[in-house]
């Protein structure tokens, strides 16, 4: 894992694939970020649908355009369905993001990358995706969430 310290100037992009119906975690994360004074944007239905298809060039282009147009420096990806599929889909997206040179160490905008999913998916992501900055299994307190996101505890409301 590559933990990261969140800056006040960072902007979080929060996404879920279109097949994923669970939005409570994303809404909760957005509220916490707002309370800490950090901007965030939740992907619309078109971008969520694009996240279903990392193998389609147009989906990858749409996601890249969304990231750049919204000034996203931290990306949160939620998939609370099948753990194996969630971890695999996330790994595919990391490959695509690297291929497009979107990570900060490649000159791109993304400084941090987070995954939220079922415990089994989180374990797989931690094991198989070294680029991830933090994972969320769903039972974290707000202070634990802030810590994983690299947010200073003094920024808490």
Buried (B, 14 or more C-beta within 10 A) or exposed (E): BBEBEBBEEBBBBBBBBBBBEBBEBBEBBBEBBEEBEBBBBBBEEEBBBBBBBBEEEEBBEBBBEBBEEBEBBBBBBBBBBBBEBBBBBBBBBBEBBBEBEBBEEEEBBBBBBBBBBBEBBBBBBBEEBEBBBBBBBBEBEBEEBBBBBBBEEEBEE
